[in-house]
Amino acid sequence: MKIGLCIVICLATIGLQAQELDENQVKRLYLSVTGGVGLMGPQSDIENQMRASGLGDTQTGGWFSSGSTEHPKSSKIPTLSLAANYWLQGRQGIALETGLVDYIEVNGYDDIGIGNYMFLRSAIWSASLNYMLGSQNRKRYLSIGPALLLHHIKDDASYSRTAAQTNWLVGFNAS
């Protein structure tokens, strides 16, 4: 299963700054926490594979409900990212970034017998060490470097005998 491009939309940023100041009285260490929702991850690939495997049926109302539910059914969960930026000298610095980039749950249903369900959870984690080049006052900067991605997917049913799948990928991070 391939990982699509993951983009995080920032919902909130909280910054904590150390008291160490350089010769220009500019803070050298900056820590931030960012939350958001991942876009363009593996959600459509997982849904397409479920349909191809026969887990794309419509579930009709059960004992206590009416109506129907189309499958596969997906939901996204907010993500979290942590970053530590440290200015070395002048306009140069390093940044360590890590976090949960994309997290989804996909439910599939096959209408055989009493029903066949599959509940998949997919999480993509990222870690990168970047080089930073900032503006004169360091308020704006470009951060680039290699990234290590971990994609973990698991059938979350308690009775499942399917093993979890973990893939390590090398990528590129720019911010």
Beta strands, then each sheet from edge to edge (+ up, - down):
strand 1: 7-17
strand 2: 29-39
strand 3: 58-60
strand 4: 68-70
strand 5: 73-76
strand 6: 79-89
strand 7: 92-110
strand 8: 116-134
strand 9: 141-155
strand 10: 165-174
sheet 1: 1+ 2- 6+ 7- 5+
sheet 2: 1+ 2- 6+ 7- 8+ 9- 10+
sheet 3: 3+ 4-
end
